[in-house]
Amino acid sequence: MTDDETWRDEADEVYRELLERIGEGDPQRRLAATRRAAELLGDPQRAYPVIHITGTNGKTSTARIIDSILRAYGLKTGLLTSPHLMRFTERIRIDGEPITDEAVVRNYEDIAPYLAMTDAELEAADESPLTFFEALTVLAFAAFADAPVDVVVLEVGIGGEWDSTNVADGQVAVFTPIDLDHVGRLGDTIAEIARTKSGIIKPAAAVVSARQQPDALRELERAVELTESTFAVEGDQFDVVDARVAVGGQLVSIRGTAGTYTDLFLPLHGAHQAHNAAVAVAAVEEFIGGGEQPLTEELLTEGFATVTSPGRLHLVGVEPSVLVDAAHNPHGALALVAALGTSFDFDEVAIVVGILTDKDAEGIVAALAPAAARFIVTQSASDRAICADRLADDIRDQLPEADVVAFESLDDAIAEARGWAEDAPRRAVLVTGSITLVGDVMTIAEADDWMHP
């Protein structure tokens, strides 16, 4: 066995140990546990400036665009996103690359005694031990300090106020569009959800926000005032001036808070990605020049050109075309369908769909319906996945005229979809409905050797 294989096995063991903790489906509304573990480690999250990102949709794409621009400026970055698609090391990226297996293992060995001490203190206080995401956040903080990095781009796991990433203090707080999702955990209204998310705003921060619904905007304005922060909002202080479809992505022109940048090639599809890019530009302008210094267009061009966002309207297979998208709520599904219509020219699309039990399945299906020649219903490996037969029955009740088939086996569902697409020209397959489903399909594509480079 090679050294690389040994480190990979040991990193996989780290992941198995993390999975033994309380899972991400049951987040704890607390910060004290993560704060205590970080404190025992010497507060590694204070070793670098932080750009903190929350919202409902577009967080990961926006985070990756910000990261890419910062790297074009020669900064060594740390990037934490979630969840992962294929392997958990994707979540922690250092200077644009997933953390190495060796770095995972060595950093985990360093922090494990302090995680154990925190667990013991929590249990003595009759509280649950650190969760998977709390421990993973501490691991990321430690890995970034160990690298070391110049700046960290930090995506919340869920919400903001009590998300474990919020033990870090973001100099820049970024908000992508806020909509209904995780209802019950974050709140039952847009205003309640926005209030929870606004908790990432720290005193005297620079706050950058996408366009928001009025209720969400009011909550952000309230938090900005209370923290004496600055506020740049899309449509006022910055905006997308133009976006045109181009081969492999789009050409975008953006009015930032400090400058205007024209005809930048962005290798991501959909109007929503142009807006994510505008938010990213404004965030970097705030971080590098306090919102008053234009970015260097050559470096911005380089940063945009090297952006990737796997699992977001991502072509994973050709002949036939297979696209995957991690849309898992109605807002995301609507953006997906709009982007599919403007960026691609297919005659018919079969939608392979699988949805988790805590999501608005009816809303997702309604948003996807206009694009679907047929629904091929399945389920991911997640224990929260809705049973394929049940979801198919629900879709038939919702859309009596729709062509709906169900496969419990994801392999069978993909084989059916690809076979259907091969039967006629200009057909395609779209896989969507949950991030876990997209990750499972990408794993199948890689294993069966039809993954598009």
C-alpha positions as CSV (number, residue, x, y, z in Angstrom):
1,M,0.0,0.0,0.0
2,T,1.3,3.4,-1.0
3,D,1.6,6.3,1.5
4,D,-1.3,8.1,-0.4
5,E,-3.5,5.0,0.1
6,T,-2.6,4.8,3.8
7,W,-3.4,8.4,4.4
8,R,-6.7,8.0,2.5
9,D,-7.7,5.0,4.6
10,E,-6.8,6.9,7.8
11,A,-8.8,10.0,6.6
12,D,-11.8,7.8,5.9
13,E,-11.5,6.5,9.4
14,V,-11.6,10.1,10.7
15,Y,-14.8,10.6,8.7
16,R,-16.3,7.4,10.2
17,E,-15.4,8.7,13.7
18,L,-17.1,12.0,12.9
19,L,-20.2,10.2,11.7
20,E,-20.6,8.5,15.0
21,R,-21.6,11.9,16.4
22,I,-25.0,13.5,16.2
23,G,-25.7,14.1,12.5
24,E,-26.4,17.2,10.5
25,G,-30.0,16.4,10.4
26,D,-30.3,17.3,14.1
27,P,-28.3,20.5,14.6
28,Q,-28.0,21.8,18.1
29,R,-29.1,25.4,18.8
30,R,-26.0,26.4,20.7
31,L,-22.6,28.0,20.2
32,A,-21.0,27.4,23.6
33,A,-19.9,23.8,22.8
34,T,-18.0,24.8,19.6
35,R,-16.6,27.9,21.4
36,R,-15.3,25.8,24.3
37,A,-13.6,23.3,21.9
38,A,-12.0,26.2,20.0
39,E,-11.0,27.9,23.2
40,L,-9.1,24.8,24.3
41,L,-7.3,24.8,21.0
42,G,-6.2,28.4,21.4
43,D,-9.0,29.9,19.3
44,P,-7.6,29.0,15.8
45,Q,-10.5,30.9,14.2
46,R,-8.9,34.2,15.3
47,A,-5.7,33.5,13.3
48,Y,-7.1,34.9,10.1
49,P,-9.7,37.3,8.8
50,V,-13.1,35.8,7.8
51,I,-15.7,36.4,5.2
52,H,-18.9,34.7,6.5
53,I,-21.7,33.7,4.2
54,T,-25.3,32.7,4.9
55,G,-28.6,32.7,2.9
56,T,-31.0,30.1,1.6
57,N,-29.7,29.5,-2.0
58,G,-26.4,30.2,-3.7
59,K,-24.2,30.1,-0.6
60,T,-21.7,27.6,-2.0
61,S,-21.4,29.1,-5.4
62,T,-20.9,32.6,-4.0
63,A,-18.3,31.3,-1.5
64,R,-16.4,29.6,-4.3
65,I,-16.5,32.7,-6.5
66,I,-15.2,34.8,-3.6
67,D,-12.5,32.3,-2.9
68,S,-11.4,32.2,-6.6
69,I,-11.1,36.0,-6.8
70,L,-9.1,36.2,-3.6
71,R,-6.7,33.5,-4.9
72,A,-6.3,35.5,-8.1
73,Y,-5.0,38.3,-5.8
74,G,-2.4,36.0,-4.5
75,L,-4.0,35.3,-1.1
76,K,-3.8,31.8,0.3
77,T,-7.4,30.9,1.2
78,G,-9.3,28.6,3.4
79,L,-12.8,27.6,2.3
80,L,-15.4,25.8,4.3
81,T,-18.6,24.7,2.5
82,S,-21.3,22.1,3.2
83,P,-22.5,19.6,2.5
84,H,-20.1,17.6,0.4
85,L,-21.0,15.8,-2.8
86,M,-18.7,12.8,-3.0
87,R,-16.1,13.0,-0.2
88,F,-16.0,15.0,3.0
89,T,-12.6,16.5,2.3
90,E,-14.3,18.6,-0.4
91,R,-15.7,20.7,2.4
92,I,-12.4,22.0,3.7
93,R,-10.4,23.6,0.8
94,I,-7.0,25.2,1.2
95,D,-5.7,27.4,-1.6
96,G,-8.4,26.1,-4.0
97,E,-7.8,22.4,-3.4
98,P,-9.5,19.9,-1.1
99,I,-7.6,19.4,2.1
100,T,-5.1,16.5,1.8
101,D,-5.8,13.2,3.5
102,E,-2.6,13.6,5.4
103,A,-3.6,17.1,6.7
104,V,-7.0,15.8,7.7
105,V,-5.4,13.0,9.8
106,R,-2.7,15.1,11.4
107,N,-5.0,17.9,12.3
108,Y,-7.6,15.5,13.6
109,E,-5.0,13.8,15.8
110,D,-4.1,17.2,17.2
111,I,-7.6,18.2,18.1
112,A,-9.0,14.8,19.1
113,P,-8.0,15.2,22.8
114,Y,-9.6,18.6,23.0
115,L,-12.8,17.3,21.4
116,A,-12.8,14.5,24.0
117,M,-12.4,17.1,26.8
118,T,-15.2,19.2,25.5
119,D,-17.4,16.1,25.2
120,A,-16.7,15.1,28.8
121,E,-17.6,18.6,30.0
122,L,-20.8,18.6,28.0
123,E,-21.9,15.2,29.3
124,A,-21.1,16.3,32.9
125,A,-23.5,19.2,32.3
126,D,-26.1,16.7,31.0
127,E,-25.7,18.0,27.4
128,S,-25.1,16.1,24.2
129,P,-21.5,15.8,23.0
130,L,-20.2,17.8,20.1
131,T,-22.1,17.0,16.9
132,F,-20.7,16.0,13.5
133,F,-20.8,19.6,12.2
134,E,-19.5,21.2,15.4
135,A,-16.5,18.8,15.4
136,L,-15.9,19.3,11.6
137,T,-16.0,23.1,12.1
138,V,-13.3,22.9,14.8
139,L,-11.3,20.6,12.5
140,A,-11.5,23.2,9.7
141,F,-10.5,26.1,11.9
142,A,-7.5,24.1,13.1
143,A,-6.5,23.1,9.5
144,F,-6.7,26.7,8.3
145,A,-4.5,27.9,11.1
146,D,-2.1,25.1,10.5
147,A,-1.8,25.7,6.7
148,P,-1.6,28.7,7.4
149,V,-4.0,30.7,5.3
150,D,-4.4,34.5,4.7
151,V,-8.2,34.6,4.7
152,V,-11.1,32.2,5.3
153,V,-14.3,32.1,3.4
154,L,-16.8,30.5,5.7
155,E,-20.2,29.1,4.8
156,V,-22.7,28.5,7.5
157,G,-24.0,25.0,8.0
158,I,-27.6,26.1,8.8
159,G,-29.0,29.5,9.7
160,G,-26.4,31.7,11.3
161,E,-27.0,32.9,14.9
162,W,-26.4,29.5,16.5
163,D,-24.5,27.8,13.7
164,S,-21.2,26.5,14.9
165,T,-19.3,28.6,12.3
166,N,-20.5,31.7,14.1
167,V,-17.9,31.4,16.8
168,A,-15.7,33.1,14.2
169,D,-16.0,36.9,13.7
170,G,-16.5,37.8,10.1
171,Q,-15.1,41.1,9.0
172,V,-17.5,40.8,6.0
173,A,-20.9,39.2,6.4
174,V,-22.5,38.1,3.1
175,F,-26.2,37.2,2.5
176,T,-27.4,35.3,-0.5
177,P,-31.2,35.3,-1.2
178,I,-33.2,34.3,1.9
179,D,-36.3,32.2,1.4
180,L,-38.3,29.5,3.2
181,D,-36.2,26.5,4.0
182,H,-35.5,24.5,7.2
183,V,-38.9,25.8,8.4
184,G,-39.4,24.9,12.1
185,R,-35.7,25.0,12.8
186,L,-35.0,28.5,11.6
187,G,-38.5,30.0,11.8
188,D,-41.8,29.8,10.0
189,T,-41.6,33.1,8.1
190,I,-39.1,34.9,5.9
191,A,-38.7,37.5,8.7
192,E,-37.9,34.8,11.4
193,I,-35.5,33.0,9.1
194,A,-33.7,36.3,8.2
195,R,-33.5,37.2,11.9
196,T,-31.7,33.9,12.6
197,K,-29.4,34.4,9.7
198,S,-28.6,38.0,10.6
199,G,-26.9,36.7,13.7
200,I,-23.6,36.4,11.7
201,I,-23.3,40.2,11.6
202,K,-20.7,41.2,14.1
203,P,-20.0,44.8,15.4
204,A,-18.7,47.2,12.7
205,A,-18.8,44.5,10.0
206,A,-19.2,45.2,6.3
207,V,-22.5,43.6,5.2
208,V,-23.2,42.7,1.6
209,S,-26.5,41.3,0.5
210,A,-28.2,40.0,-2.6
211,R,-31.7,41.3,-3.4
212,Q,-34.0,40.3,-0.6
213,Q,-37.7,40.1,0.0
214,P,-39.0,43.1,2.0
215,D,-39.4,41.2,5.3
216,A,-35.9,39.8,5.0
217,L,-34.4,43.1,4.1
218,R,-35.9,44.8,7.2
219,E,-34.4,42.2,9.5
220,L,-31.0,42.7,7.9
221,E,-31.3,46.5,8.2
222,R,-32.2,46.1,11.8
223,A,-29.1,44.0,12.5
224,V,-26.9,46.3,10.6
225,E,-28.1,49.3,12.7
226,L,-27.7,47.4,16.0
227,T,-24.1,46.4,15.1
228,E,-23.2,49.8,13.6
229,S,-22.1,48.0,10.4
230,T,-22.1,49.2,6.8
231,F,-24.6,47.8,4.3
232,A,-24.3,47.2,0.5
233,V,-27.4,45.8,-1.1
234,E,-27.8,44.5,-4.6
235,G,-29.8,46.8,-6.8
236,D,-28.6,49.9,-4.8
237,Q,-24.9,49.9,-4.1
238,F,-24.1,47.2,-6.7
239,D,-25.8,45.2,-9.4
240,V,-25.6,43.0,-12.5
241,V,-25.5,45.3,-15.5
242,D,-25.7,42.7,-18.2
243,A,-25.5,38.9,-18.6
244,R,-25.4,37.0,-21.9
245,V,-25.1,33.3,-22.6
246,A,-21.7,32.2,-23.9
247,V,-20.2,28.8,-24.7
248,G,-19.5,27.1,-21.4
249,G,-21.1,29.8,-19.2
250,Q,-21.9,33.5,-19.6
251,L,-20.5,37.0,-20.1
252,V,-21.4,39.2,-17.2
253,S,-21.0,42.9,-16.6
254,I,-21.2,44.1,-12.9
255,R,-21.4,47.4,-11.2
256,G,-19.6,46.9,-8.0
257,T,-19.5,49.2,-4.9
258,A,-16.2,50.7,-6.1
259,G,-16.0,50.0,-9.9
260,T,-17.7,48.6,-13.0
261,Y,-16.4,45.5,-14.7
262,T,-17.5,44.5,-18.1
263,D,-17.7,41.3,-20.2
264,L,-16.2,39.0,-17.6
265,F,-16.5,35.3,-18.6
266,L,-18.1,33.3,-15.8
267,P,-18.1,29.5,-16.5
268,L,-21.4,28.9,-14.6
269,H,-24.8,28.8,-16.0
270,G,-27.9,30.7,-15.1
271,A,-29.0,34.3,-14.2
272,H,-28.8,33.3,-10.6
273,Q,-25.1,32.7,-10.9
274,A,-24.6,36.2,-12.4
275,H,-26.2,37.6,-9.3
276,N,-24.1,35.3,-7.1
277,A,-21.0,36.7,-8.9
278,A,-22.2,40.3,-8.3
279,V,-22.5,39.6,-4.5
280,A,-19.1,38.0,-4.6
281,V,-17.5,41.0,-6.3
282,A,-19.0,43.4,-3.7
283,A,-17.8,41.2,-0.9
284,V,-14.3,41.2,-2.2
285,E,-14.4,44.9,-2.8
286,E,-15.4,45.3,0.9
287,F,-12.7,43.0,2.1
288,I,-9.8,44.3,0.0
289,G,-10.5,48.0,-0.2
290,G,-13.4,48.8,2.2
291,G,-15.8,49.1,-0.7
292,E,-14.0,52.1,-2.1
293,Q,-11.1,50.7,-4.2
294,P,-12.0,49.1,-7.6
295,L,-10.7,45.6,-8.1
296,T,-8.0,45.0,-10.7
297,E,-9.9,43.9,-13.8
298,E,-7.2,41.5,-15.0
299,L,-7.2,39.7,-11.6
300,L,-11.0,39.7,-11.5
301,T,-11.1,38.2,-15.0
302,E,-8.6,35.5,-13.8
303,G,-10.7,34.8,-10.7
304,F,-13.9,34.4,-12.6
305,A,-12.4,32.2,-15.3
306,T,-11.1,29.7,-12.7
307,V,-14.4,29.4,-10.8
308,T,-16.0,25.9,-10.5
309,S,-19.2,25.0,-8.6
310,P,-19.6,21.2,-8.8
311,G,-23.2,20.0,-8.5
312,R,-24.7,23.3,-9.7
313,L,-26.1,22.9,-13.2
314,H,-23.1,20.8,-13.8
315,L,-22.6,18.6,-16.9
316,V,-21.4,15.3,-15.6
317,G,-22.2,13.1,-18.7
318,V,-22.3,13.5,-22.4
319,E,-23.9,11.2,-25.1
320,P,-26.4,11.5,-23.6
321,S,-26.2,14.8,-21.7
322,V,-26.6,14.3,-17.9
323,L,-26.8,17.5,-15.8
324,V,-26.9,17.6,-12.0
325,D,-28.1,20.4,-9.8
326,A,-28.3,20.5,-6.0
327,A,-31.6,22.5,-5.9
328,H,-33.5,21.2,-2.8
329,N,-36.1,23.9,-2.2
330,P,-38.7,25.6,-4.5
331,H,-36.6,28.8,-4.8
332,G,-33.6,26.9,-6.0
333,A,-35.7,24.7,-8.4
334,L,-37.3,27.8,-10.0
335,A,-33.8,29.3,-10.6
336,L,-32.7,25.9,-12.0
337,V,-35.6,25.7,-14.5
338,A,-35.0,29.3,-15.7
339,A,-31.3,28.6,-16.2
340,L,-32.0,25.3,-18.0
341,G,-34.2,27.2,-20.5
342,T,-31.7,30.0,-21.2
343,S,-28.4,28.1,-21.1
344,F,-29.3,24.9,-23.0
345,D,-31.3,24.0,-26.0
346,F,-32.7,20.5,-25.4
347,D,-36.0,19.4,-26.9
348,E,-36.9,17.1,-24.0
349,V,-35.6,16.6,-20.5
350,A,-36.2,13.6,-18.1
351,I,-35.9,14.8,-14.5
352,V,-34.5,12.2,-12.1
353,V,-35.7,13.5,-8.8
354,G,-35.2,12.4,-5.2
355,I,-36.1,14.6,-2.2
356,L,-35.5,14.5,1.6
357,T,-38.3,14.2,4.1
358,D,-37.8,17.6,5.6
359,K,-38.1,19.5,2.3
360,D,-41.1,21.0,0.5
361,A,-41.5,18.2,-2.1
362,E,-44.7,19.6,-3.5
363,G,-43.1,23.0,-4.1
364,I,-40.0,21.5,-5.7
365,V,-42.0,19.4,-8.0
366,A,-44.3,22.3,-9.0
367,A,-41.2,24.3,-9.9
368,L,-39.6,21.5,-11.9
369,A,-42.8,20.5,-13.8
370,P,-42.6,22.9,-16.7
371,A,-39.2,21.5,-17.7
372,A,-40.0,17.8,-17.3
373,A,-40.9,15.6,-20.2
374,R,-41.0,12.8,-17.6
375,F,-40.2,12.3,-14.0
376,I,-38.0,9.4,-13.0
377,V,-38.4,9.2,-9.3
378,T,-35.8,7.6,-7.0
379,Q,-34.0,8.1,-3.7
380,S,-30.5,8.8,-2.5
381,A,-28.6,6.8,0.1
382,S,-29.6,9.3,2.8
383,D,-31.7,7.9,5.6
384,R,-33.8,11.0,5.3
385,A,-34.8,10.3,1.6
386,I,-38.5,10.0,0.8
387,C,-39.3,6.5,-0.4
388,A,-39.3,6.5,-4.2
389,D,-42.7,4.8,-4.5
390,R,-44.3,7.3,-2.1
391,L,-42.8,10.3,-3.8
392,A,-43.9,9.0,-7.2
393,D,-47.5,8.6,-5.9
394,D,-47.4,12.1,-4.5
395,I,-46.2,13.5,-7.9
396,R,-49.0,11.5,-9.7
397,D,-51.6,13.1,-7.4
398,Q,-50.1,16.5,-7.9
399,L,-49.6,16.2,-11.7
400,P,-52.2,13.7,-13.0
401,E,-51.0,14.1,-16.6
402,A,-47.3,13.7,-15.9
403,D,-45.3,10.7,-17.1
404,V,-43.9,9.3,-13.8
405,V,-42.0,6.1,-13.1
406,A,-40.2,5.1,-9.9
407,F,-37.1,3.1,-9.1
408,E,-35.9,2.4,-5.6
409,S,-32.4,1.7,-7.0
410,L,-30.6,4.9,-8.1
411,D,-28.5,2.9,-10.5
412,D,-31.7,1.6,-12.2
413,A,-33.2,5.1,-12.3
414,I,-30.1,6.5,-14.0
415,A,-29.9,3.6,-16.5
416,E,-33.5,4.2,-17.4
417,A,-33.0,8.0,-17.8
418,R,-29.9,7.6,-19.9
419,G,-31.5,5.0,-22.1
420,W,-34.5,7.2,-22.7
421,A,-32.3,10.1,-23.6
422,E,-30.3,8.0,-26.1
423,D,-33.5,7.1,-27.9
424,A,-33.9,10.5,-29.6
425,P,-31.7,13.4,-30.4
426,R,-31.6,16.6,-28.3
427,R,-32.8,14.8,-25.2
428,A,-31.1,15.2,-21.8
429,V,-31.2,14.0,-18.2
430,L,-31.4,16.4,-15.2
431,V,-30.8,15.0,-11.7
432,T,-32.0,17.2,-8.9
433,G,-34.0,17.5,-5.7
434,S,-31.3,16.9,-3.0
435,I,-27.6,17.4,-2.6
436,T,-27.2,13.8,-1.5
437,L,-28.8,12.5,-4.7
438,V,-26.5,14.6,-6.8
439,G,-23.5,13.3,-4.9
440,D,-24.6,9.7,-5.3
441,V,-25.1,10.2,-9.1
442,M,-21.6,11.7,-9.5
443,T,-20.2,8.7,-7.6
444,I,-22.0,6.4,-10.0
445,A,-20.8,8.4,-13.1
446,E,-17.2,8.1,-11.9
447,A,-17.4,4.4,-11.0
448,D,-19.1,3.5,-14.3
449,D,-16.7,5.7,-16.3
450,W,-19.1,8.1,-17.9
451,M,-18.1,11.1,-15.9
452,H,-17.5,14.1,-18.1
453,P,-14.1,15.7,-17.3
